[in-house]
Each structure stands twice: as C-alpha cells, then as structure tokens.
Amino acid sequence: MTDFPGRFLEIHAIQPIPFANLNRDDTNSVKTVTWGGVTRTRVSSQCWKRAIRLHLQQAIGEEALRTRRLAEHVAAHLEQEYGWPADLAERAGRHIVVASSVGAEPPKKKGDDTGDTRESWSTAAMVYIPAAAVADLAELAIRYRDELEQAKEPAKFERKHAVVPTAEIDTILTRRNGVINLFGRMLAQVDDAHVDGAVQVAHCFTTHATDVEIDYFSAVDDVTAAWKDTTGSAHMGNTEHSAGVLYRYVVLDLADLHANIGGDLDDVRELAAELIRAVLLSLPQAKKNSTAPNTIPHLAHVTVRADRPVSYAAAFEEPVRAKGHSGHTGPSTKALDDYAGAVQKLLGGNGLRYSAHATLAPTAIAHLGERVDAFDDLITGALAAALPAKELA
C-alpha cells in the first residue's frame, strides 16, 4: 500500500454571492439552515457537487452519465451512429435494460394517475456509468442483432425473454472513469459496481444571518407597449432570492482515490489537481440568466492532513456581523483565520502537512499558512506535500 505523506486534501473557501438563488427547494424557495440562533442561506452538497462534477468533466474530457433512460440512449446511438431502424433500435435498448441486473420498468401510459408520460422502458434504478459505456452497449447490441431481429415480443416482457446476456451487460455497467473514481457510485444491483467516493462535500452556508427577498416581476407585452391601447402586463410573478458570504468545505481522500484508480499515482495527481480547480471555479447554474452571480472565492485555503479532516464550519456558529458598511467578507475571513489558529494550537499541528491560502484581501492573514499569488500555486504546493516525493520526478 502506498504511503501518503498527507492523506486528506482539504479546500476551505469564503465566497460572496450577490442577489441569487443558487439552489431551490421543491417550492422554488431559497434553501436555508438555522444555526447559531439565526437563519442562513444554504446551498446543498448535492447541488454544488454537480457543478463541480460538470466542470471537472469538461476539464478532463471524461463524461459520466447519470440516468434511468439508458434504453432510449442506446437506441438513439444505434439509430444515429449505425442507421438502425427505429423499432429495432428501441427493441435493443429494451432488451439491454431488461436483461441487466439493474432491472427495468415498463413504460407508463400517457394520462395515467401519476402524470408520467414516459413511453420508453427505463432502468429500475438510476445508473451511473461513463458516457462511453453507451457506445459499448450499442456495440453489444450489434453483436446480437440477428437474435434481436428474430426475438418474439411477449405481452409481459421479462428478463427470461431478453436475448442479450446479463453478464456481458453488467460487465459494461461496472466500468468507471475518473469522475466516478472521485465521487463514487451506488449501484447495489450489479456485483462489483459499487465505488466508495473519495470526495466529501459539505453543505455550504452563509457565515451570517440572511433574509430571503421576494422579487416581484412582470413581463411586458410588446404589442401592447407599442399600441398603447390598454394597460397591464402579459405576465406577473415573484421569486425568492438571497445574498451573502458562503463558507465552503471539500475534502479529498487521496488514499481512497488511489485505491479506486488501481494504484496509478500519476492519475491521482491529475485528478486531484483538476478537482481542486473545479471546486474553486465551479458555480451552480440555477437562475444564472436572471442573476449572473459569477463570483470567485474571496479566499481559498488549502490544507493537507495526515491524520483526519478538520472542518472550520464552527468558526461561524456565532454568526459574523458586519461592522458599519464594511460587509461580511472581511469579518468572515478574520473569523476563519482566528478559528484556524485556535485549532492549530489545540491539535498541536502534528497532522498538518501543508497550509496555504490565496486571497483578494489586501491585509495579512496570520494562521492560514503561506500566502501565494494564485490558485494554481495552491494546487502545486498541496500535491507536493501530499504525494510521495519519488512520484513527482
């Protein structure tokens, strides 16, 4: 087993977000959390994790696909790439999902009491596979084209009627790429498909109390505006937004990533670097066209620890308060710095292998390690401290 000088790579960020709603609940309301006796704006870990994943996929050129519409995807690939007739391509997709260990659900009729208008078979559970696996499943269907063309269509289609072997389908469903190795996968129905995630993402929250603002809006009818023959708008509504300074925290377990990859330290280094970059540069896209909240972190603090991760969320259990018209970014940075210093004193710094920060703040910061100029400097320093030196040559 490879010995990592530092196993846990942590990213702490202080990021101001202007008027926005990055993450809504089922009623389109701003997500919140009550902590320290006040209500704060919250962005769920699932929401920001997806933003990180999408940014990462583009950076490394490896897409992972989460879907229950695998049958349709395979069918579309067979039609578009190989010119299969639509009915045969649809049959192939159906046989593949029914034969898989994941299982399948038949289409629901339009207008049923669930309101579901699906007309295609879906997997019984969501699958999470490399996007390239769709092409592999299509090639598998091509190998069994004769059997698919001759297959009978029973009224109740079950696995025993499928002509594509379950084992060959499941082998493809167990494949993984860098994104899956980082974030993990839960697919209990398929043997050897489960992957323990190497990344921990905390729900982020404002360091201070926030209020939800109701934004009333109306849409002008251009014809009415031009003719001026009546008054009123074409549409009226309201939406919820908030603004504040978020504390964000992400952990990468390098040993777990190394195990998921299968022992290639060069891949660990590449994925770790791109993950840090994605954490710092990603942003959830909800309501982006109407709010454009395209900020970057005011402060990024990266640590490498050998013993265990340490969140600094408790620095903000007592909500930060703005002084006069100074805002919350400066006090949030100071609260994080003070808390980090207290943690280092309490723990003795034995497990801390690296500590550095990059910030827009003009003032000196005492307890967040060396100040560097750029995010890339944080990445280089952290990986040099975390990975075995002989692998960096």
C-alpha positions as CSV (number, residue, x, y, z in Angstrom):
1,M,0.0,0.0,0.0
2,T,1.3,3.4,-0.9
3,D,2.3,5.7,2.0
4,F,0.9,9.2,1.5
5,P,2.7,11.9,3.5
6,G,-0.7,13.6,3.6
7,R,-3.9,11.6,3.1
8,F,-6.6,14.3,3.3
9,L,-6.5,17.3,1.0
10,E,-9.0,20.0,2.2
11,I,-10.3,23.1,0.4
12,H,-11.9,25.9,2.5
13,A,-13.4,28.8,0.7
14,I,-15.0,32.1,1.6
15,Q,-17.2,33.2,-1.4
16,P,-19.5,36.2,-1.6
17,I,-22.6,35.6,-3.6
18,P,-24.8,38.5,-4.8
19,F,-28.6,38.5,-5.2
20,A,-29.2,34.9,-6.4
21,N,-30.9,31.6,-5.8
22,L,-28.3,29.0,-6.5
23,N,-30.2,26.1,-5.0
24,R,-34.0,25.9,-4.7
25,D,-36.3,23.5,-2.8
26,D,-39.4,21.8,-4.2
27,T,-41.4,25.1,-3.9
28,N,-38.7,27.2,-5.6
29,S,-37.7,28.7,-2.3
30,V,-34.2,29.5,-1.2
31,K,-32.7,26.7,0.8
32,T,-31.9,27.7,4.4
33,V,-30.4,26.4,7.7
34,T,-30.9,27.7,11.2
35,W,-27.7,27.6,13.1
36,G,-26.3,29.7,15.9
37,G,-29.8,31.1,16.5
38,V,-30.2,32.6,13.1
39,T,-31.3,31.6,9.6
40,R,-28.7,31.4,6.9
41,T,-28.8,30.8,3.2
42,R,-27.7,27.2,2.3
43,V,-26.5,25.5,-0.9
44,S,-26.8,21.7,-0.7
45,S,-23.8,19.5,-1.2
46,Q,-25.6,17.7,-4.0
47,C,-26.1,21.0,-5.8
48,W,-22.5,22.2,-5.7
49,K,-21.2,18.7,-6.2
50,R,-23.0,18.5,-9.5
51,A,-21.5,21.9,-10.5
52,I,-18.0,20.5,-9.6
53,R,-18.6,17.3,-11.5
54,L,-19.7,19.1,-14.7
55,H,-16.8,21.5,-14.5
56,L,-14.4,18.5,-13.9
57,Q,-15.8,16.5,-16.8
58,Q,-15.1,19.3,-19.2
59,A,-11.6,19.8,-17.9
60,I,-10.5,16.1,-18.1
61,G,-12.6,15.1,-21.1
62,E,-14.3,12.3,-19.3
63,E,-18.1,12.4,-19.0
64,A,-20.1,10.3,-16.6
65,L,-23.7,9.7,-17.2
66,R,-26.4,9.5,-14.5
67,T,-29.7,8.4,-16.0
68,R,-32.7,6.0,-15.9
69,R,-33.2,6.5,-19.7
70,L,-30.5,4.1,-20.7
71,A,-32.7,2.2,-23.1
72,E,-33.5,5.4,-25.0
73,H,-29.9,6.5,-25.1
74,V,-28.7,3.2,-26.5
75,A,-31.5,3.2,-29.1
76,A,-30.6,6.8,-30.2
77,H,-27.0,5.8,-30.5
78,L,-27.8,2.8,-32.7
79,E,-30.1,5.0,-34.9
80,Q,-27.7,7.9,-35.3
81,E,-24.4,6.2,-35.5
82,Y,-25.3,2.9,-37.2
83,G,-28.5,3.7,-39.1
84,W,-30.6,1.1,-37.3
85,P,-34.4,1.3,-37.9
86,A,-36.1,3.0,-35.0
87,D,-38.2,0.0,-34.0
88,L,-35.2,-2.4,-33.9
89,A,-33.0,0.2,-32.0
90,E,-35.8,0.6,-29.5
91,R,-36.0,-3.2,-29.1
92,A,-32.3,-3.4,-28.5
93,G,-32.4,-0.8,-25.8
94,R,-35.3,-2.6,-24.1
95,H,-33.6,-6.0,-24.2
96,I,-30.4,-4.4,-22.7
97,V,-32.1,-2.8,-19.7
98,V,-34.4,-5.7,-19.0
99,A,-31.5,-8.2,-19.1
100,S,-29.3,-6.1,-16.9
101,S,-29.1,-6.9,-13.2
102,V,-30.4,-3.4,-12.5
103,G,-33.7,-4.4,-13.9
104,A,-36.2,-2.3,-15.8
105,E,-39.6,-0.7,-15.6
106,P,-42.1,-0.8,-18.4
107,P,-43.4,2.4,-19.9
108,K,-46.3,4.2,-18.3
109,K,-49.3,5.1,-20.4
110,K,-50.0,8.7,-21.2
111,G,-52.5,10.3,-18.9
112,D,-52.3,7.8,-16.1
113,D,-52.8,8.9,-12.5
114,T,-49.1,9.6,-11.9
115,G,-48.9,12.2,-14.7
116,D,-45.9,10.3,-16.2
117,T,-45.9,10.5,-20.0
118,R,-42.9,8.2,-20.5
119,E,-43.3,5.9,-23.4
120,S,-40.0,4.0,-23.2
121,W,-38.6,1.4,-20.8
122,S,-36.4,2.8,-18.1
123,T,-33.9,1.2,-15.6
124,A,-35.4,0.3,-12.2
125,A,-32.8,2.4,-10.6
126,M,-30.6,5.2,-11.8
127,V,-27.3,4.0,-13.4
128,Y,-24.1,6.0,-13.2
129,I,-21.7,5.0,-15.9
130,P,-19.0,6.5,-18.2
131,A,-20.8,8.1,-21.1
132,A,-18.6,5.9,-23.4
133,A,-20.4,2.9,-22.0
134,V,-23.4,3.7,-24.1
135,A,-21.4,3.1,-27.2
136,D,-20.1,-0.2,-25.7
137,L,-23.7,-1.3,-25.1
138,A,-24.6,-0.4,-28.6
139,E,-21.8,-2.5,-29.9
140,L,-23.0,-5.3,-27.8
141,A,-26.5,-5.0,-29.4
142,I,-24.8,-5.1,-32.8
143,R,-23.2,-8.4,-31.9
144,Y,-26.7,-9.8,-31.1
145,R,-28.5,-8.1,-34.0
146,D,-29.7,-11.4,-35.5
147,E,-31.2,-12.6,-32.3
148,L,-32.8,-9.2,-31.7
149,E,-34.4,-9.2,-35.1
150,Q,-35.8,-12.7,-34.5
151,A,-36.9,-12.1,-30.9
152,K,-40.5,-12.6,-30.1
153,E,-42.4,-9.9,-28.2
154,P,-44.4,-11.4,-25.4
155,A,-47.2,-9.4,-23.7
156,K,-45.3,-9.3,-20.5
157,F,-41.6,-8.8,-21.3
158,E,-39.3,-10.2,-18.7
159,R,-35.5,-11.0,-18.3
160,K,-36.0,-14.5,-19.5
161,H,-37.1,-13.2,-22.9
162,A,-34.1,-11.0,-23.4
163,V,-31.5,-12.2,-25.9
164,V,-28.6,-10.1,-24.8
165,P,-26.6,-11.9,-21.9
166,T,-26.9,-10.3,-18.5
167,A,-23.2,-10.9,-17.7
168,E,-22.0,-9.0,-20.7
169,I,-24.2,-6.1,-20.0
170,D,-23.2,-6.0,-16.3
171,T,-19.6,-6.0,-17.2
172,I,-20.1,-2.8,-19.1
173,L,-22.1,-1.3,-16.3
174,T,-19.3,-1.8,-13.8
175,R,-16.8,0.3,-15.8
176,R,-15.7,3.6,-14.3
177,N,-13.8,6.7,-15.2
178,G,-12.0,9.5,-13.3
179,V,-15.2,11.2,-12.3
180,I,-16.8,8.0,-10.8
181,N,-13.5,7.2,-9.1
182,L,-13.7,10.6,-7.4
183,F,-17.3,10.8,-6.5
184,G,-18.2,7.2,-6.1
185,R,-21.2,5.2,-7.3
186,M,-24.1,3.4,-5.6
187,L,-25.4,0.5,-7.8
188,A,-26.1,-2.3,-5.4
189,Q,-27.9,-4.5,-8.0
190,V,-24.7,-5.1,-10.0
191,D,-21.8,-7.0,-8.5
192,D,-18.6,-5.0,-8.3
193,A,-20.3,-1.8,-9.5
194,H,-20.2,0.0,-6.1
195,V,-17.5,2.6,-5.7
196,D,-16.8,4.4,-2.4
197,G,-16.4,8.1,-3.1
198,A,-13.1,9.8,-2.3
199,V,-14.7,13.2,-2.1
200,Q,-16.6,14.7,0.8
201,V,-18.6,17.9,0.1
202,A,-20.3,19.8,2.9
203,H,-23.4,21.8,2.5
204,C,-22.2,25.4,2.3
205,F,-23.9,28.2,4.3
206,T,-23.7,31.9,4.8
207,T,-21.4,32.9,7.6
208,H,-24.0,35.4,8.8
209,A,-27.8,35.7,9.1
210,T,-29.7,36.3,5.9
211,D,-33.2,37.3,4.8
212,V,-35.0,35.9,1.9
213,E,-36.0,38.6,-0.6
214,I,-39.2,38.3,-2.7
215,D,-38.6,39.6,-6.2
216,Y,-41.8,40.7,-7.9
217,F,-41.5,40.8,-11.7
218,S,-43.8,41.5,-14.7
219,A,-43.4,40.8,-18.4
220,V,-44.3,43.5,-20.9
221,D,-46.4,42.6,-23.9
222,D,-44.5,44.3,-26.8
223,V,-47.6,44.8,-28.9
224,T,-49.5,46.4,-26.0
225,A,-46.5,48.6,-25.3
226,A,-46.3,49.7,-28.9
227,W,-50.1,50.3,-29.5
228,K,-50.7,51.8,-26.0
229,D,-54.3,50.8,-26.3
230,T,-54.6,49.1,-22.9
231,T,-52.6,48.7,-19.7
232,G,-51.2,45.8,-17.7
233,S,-48.6,43.2,-18.3
234,A,-48.6,39.9,-20.1
235,H,-47.4,38.0,-17.0
236,M,-46.7,38.7,-13.4
237,G,-44.9,36.6,-10.7
238,N,-42.5,36.5,-7.9
239,T,-39.3,34.6,-7.0
240,E,-37.2,34.2,-3.9
241,H,-33.5,35.3,-3.7
242,S,-30.9,36.0,-1.1
243,A,-27.3,37.3,-0.9
244,G,-24.4,36.5,1.4
245,V,-21.0,35.2,2.0
246,L,-20.6,31.4,2.0
247,Y,-18.3,29.1,3.8
248,R,-17.5,26.1,1.5
249,Y,-15.6,23.0,2.5
250,V,-14.5,20.0,0.4
251,V,-12.2,17.0,1.3
252,L,-10.4,14.6,-1.0
253,D,-9.2,11.3,0.5
254,L,-6.1,10.6,-1.6
255,A,-5.7,7.1,-0.4
256,D,-9.3,6.2,-1.3
257,L,-8.8,7.8,-4.8
258,H,-5.6,5.8,-5.2
259,A,-7.4,2.6,-4.4
260,N,-10.3,3.4,-6.7
261,I,-8.0,4.1,-9.6
262,G,-6.0,1.0,-9.0
263,G,-2.6,2.3,-7.9
264,D,-1.7,4.9,-10.6
265,L,-0.2,7.9,-8.8
266,D,0.0,10.0,-12.0
267,D,-3.7,9.7,-12.4
268,V,-4.2,10.6,-8.7
269,R,-2.2,13.7,-9.2
270,E,-4.0,14.8,-12.3
271,L,-7.5,14.1,-10.9
272,A,-6.6,15.8,-7.6
273,A,-5.4,18.9,-9.3
274,E,-8.4,19.2,-11.5
275,L,-10.8,18.6,-8.6
276,I,-9.3,21.5,-6.6
277,R,-9.6,23.7,-9.6
278,A,-13.2,22.6,-10.2
279,V,-14.1,23.3,-6.6
280,L,-12.7,26.8,-6.7
281,L,-14.1,27.7,-10.1
282,S,-17.5,25.9,-10.3
283,L,-20.8,27.6,-9.6
284,P,-24.3,26.2,-9.6
285,Q,-26.3,27.4,-12.6
286,A,-29.8,28.0,-11.2
287,K,-31.3,31.2,-12.4
288,K,-27.9,32.2,-14.0
289,N,-29.6,34.1,-16.8
290,S,-31.6,36.4,-14.5
291,T,-28.9,36.9,-11.7
292,A,-25.4,36.2,-13.2
293,P,-23.8,35.6,-9.8
294,N,-20.5,34.7,-11.4
295,T,-18.1,35.4,-8.4
296,I,-15.0,33.5,-7.4
297,P,-13.8,32.8,-3.9
298,H,-12.5,35.8,-2.0
299,L,-10.3,33.4,0.0
300,A,-9.2,29.9,-0.8
301,H,-7.4,28.0,1.9
302,V,-5.9,24.5,1.1
303,T,-4.6,22.1,3.8
304,V,-3.1,18.6,3.7
305,R,-3.5,16.5,6.8
306,A,-2.1,13.1,7.6
307,D,-4.5,12.1,10.4
308,R,-8.1,13.3,9.8
309,P,-10.0,16.1,8.1
310,V,-10.9,19.2,10.1
311,S,-13.8,21.5,9.0
312,Y,-13.7,25.1,10.1
313,A,-17.5,25.4,9.9
314,A,-17.7,26.0,13.7
315,A,-15.9,29.3,13.1
316,F,-19.3,30.6,12.0
317,E,-21.6,29.0,14.6
318,E,-21.7,32.5,16.1
319,P,-22.8,34.5,13.1
320,V,-20.5,37.1,11.7
321,R,-21.7,40.7,11.9
322,A,-20.7,43.4,9.5
323,K,-19.1,46.5,11.0
324,G,-20.7,49.6,9.7
325,H,-20.7,49.4,6.0
326,S,-17.8,47.0,5.7
327,G,-19.8,44.0,4.6
328,H,-19.4,40.4,5.7
329,T,-16.4,39.2,3.6
330,G,-13.7,40.8,5.7
331,P,-15.2,39.7,9.1
332,S,-15.7,36.2,7.6
333,T,-12.1,36.0,6.6
334,K,-11.0,37.1,10.1
335,A,-13.3,34.6,11.8
336,L,-11.8,31.8,9.7
337,D,-8.3,32.9,10.4
338,D,-8.8,33.1,14.1
339,Y,-10.5,29.8,14.3
340,A,-7.8,28.1,12.3
341,G,-5.2,29.4,14.6
342,A,-7.1,28.1,17.6
343,V,-7.5,24.7,16.0
344,Q,-3.8,24.5,15.3
345,K,-2.9,25.4,18.9
346,L,-5.4,22.8,20.2
347,L,-4.3,20.0,17.9
348,G,-0.6,20.9,18.0
349,G,-0.3,20.8,14.3
350,N,1.0,17.2,14.3
351,G,-1.1,16.0,11.4
352,L,-0.9,19.2,9.3
353,R,1.4,18.7,6.4
354,Y,0.6,21.8,4.3
355,S,-1.3,25.0,4.8
356,A,-1.5,27.9,2.3
357,H,-4.0,30.4,1.1
358,A,-4.7,32.7,-1.9
359,T,-7.0,35.7,-1.4
360,L,-8.2,39.0,-2.7
361,A,-7.9,40.5,0.8
362,P,-5.3,43.3,1.0
363,T,-4.5,42.7,4.7
364,A,-2.2,40.0,6.1
365,I,-3.7,36.7,7.3
366,A,-1.9,35.1,10.2
367,H,-3.0,31.4,10.6
368,L,-3.8,30.1,7.1
369,G,-0.3,29.3,6.1
370,E,1.8,30.8,3.4
371,R,0.1,33.4,1.1
372,V,0.5,32.5,-2.6
373,D,-0.5,34.5,-5.6
374,A,-2.7,32.1,-7.5
375,F,-5.0,29.1,-7.2
376,D,-2.5,27.1,-9.3
377,D,0.2,27.7,-6.7
378,L,-2.1,26.2,-4.0
379,I,-2.6,23.1,-6.2
380,T,1.1,22.7,-6.8
381,G,2.1,23.1,-3.2
382,A,-0.7,20.8,-1.8
383,L,0.2,18.0,-4.1
384,A,3.9,18.3,-3.5
385,A,3.2,17.9,0.2
386,A,0.6,15.1,-0.1
387,L,2.1,12.7,-2.7
388,P,5.2,10.6,-2.3
389,A,8.2,12.6,-3.4
390,K,9.6,9.9,-5.8
391,E,6.4,10.1,-7.8
392,L,6.8,13.8,-8.5
393,A,10.0,13.5,-10.5
